[in-house]
Amino acid sequence: MSSHARPETSASHSLKRFSGKPNNANVNYKRAEDEMKKSYHGQKSENTKLQQQITTLKTEKTNLQQHLLDLQRRVAELELQIGHEDHH
């Protein structure tokens, strides 16, 4: 029966050790956790910024494609006009 009491005592001792004053492992864990949170928020902010840039670039691309189509139509119209003028 005493063999069962020993693990409980050992576990209780471990819990007390971790719940007491911060030791190096707890301090290192907390520091690593804080750094990960900062990194996560920084990455999230960077992702948002990049997504906004992608959206802007897609809009610009669409506008440029539309402008190109307009210019191609205009060139085709001018070619037709030049063709008609040559026949007169």
C-alpha positions in Angstrom: 0.0 0.0 0.0 2.9 2.3 0.7 3.9 2.0 -3.0 0.7 3.7 -4.0 1.3 6.6 -1.6 4.8 7.3 -2.9 3.7 8.4 -6.5 1.0 10.6 -5.1 3.5 12.2 -2.8 5.9 12.6 -5.7 3.2 14.1 -7.9 2.1 16.5 -5.2 5.7 17.5 -4.6 6.1 18.2 -8.4 2.9 20.3 -8.4 4.0 22.3 -5.4 7.4 22.9 -7.0 5.8 24.3 -10.2 3.1 26.3 -8.4 5.6 27.9 -6.1 8.1 30.5 -7.0 9.0 30.6 -10.7 11.9 28.4 -11.6 14.0 28.6 -14.7 11.8 26.2 -16.7 8.7 28.2 -15.9 10.5 31.5 -16.7 11.9 30.1 -20.0 8.5 28.7 -20.9 6.8 32.0 -20.2 9.4 33.9 -22.2 9.1 31.4 -25.2 5.3 31.7 -25.0 5.5 35.5 -25.0 7.9 35.5 -28.0 5.6 33.1 -29.9 2.6 35.4 -29.2 4.5 38.4 -30.4 5.7 36.5 -33.5 2.1 35.3 -34.2 0.7 38.8 -34.0 3.5 40.2 -36.1 3.0 37.5 -38.7 -0.8 38.1 -38.7 -0.2 41.8 -39.2 2.2 41.1 -42.1 -0.3 38.6 -43.7 -3.0 41.3 -43.5 -0.7 43.8 -45.1 0.3 41.4 -47.9 -3.3 40.4 -48.5 -4.2 44.1 -49.0 -1.3 44.5 -51.4 -2.4 41.5 -53.3 -6.0 42.9 -53.6 -4.6 46.3 -54.8 -2.4 44.5 -57.4 -5.3 42.5 -58.6 -7.4 45.6 -59.0 -4.6 47.4 -60.9 -4.2 44.3 -63.1 -7.9 44.3 -64.0 -7.7 48.1 -64.7 -4.7 47.6 -66.9 -6.3 44.7 -68.8 -9.4 46.9 -69.4 -7.2 49.8 -70.6 -5.4 47.4 -72.9 -8.7 46.2 -74.4 -9.8 49.8 -74.9 -6.5 50.5 -76.7 -6.7 47.4 -78.9 -10.3 48.5 -79.9 -9.0 52.0 -80.7 -6.1 50.6 -82.8 -8.6 48.4 -84.7 -10.9 51.4 -85.4 -7.9 53.4 -86.6 -6.8 50.6 -88.8 -10.2 50.5 -90.3 -10.3 54.3 -90.9 -6.8 54.1 -92.5 -8.0 51.2 -94.7 -11.0 53.2 -95.8 -9.0 56.3 -96.6 -6.5 54.3 -98.7 -9.4 53.1 -101.0 -10.7 56.7 -101.7 
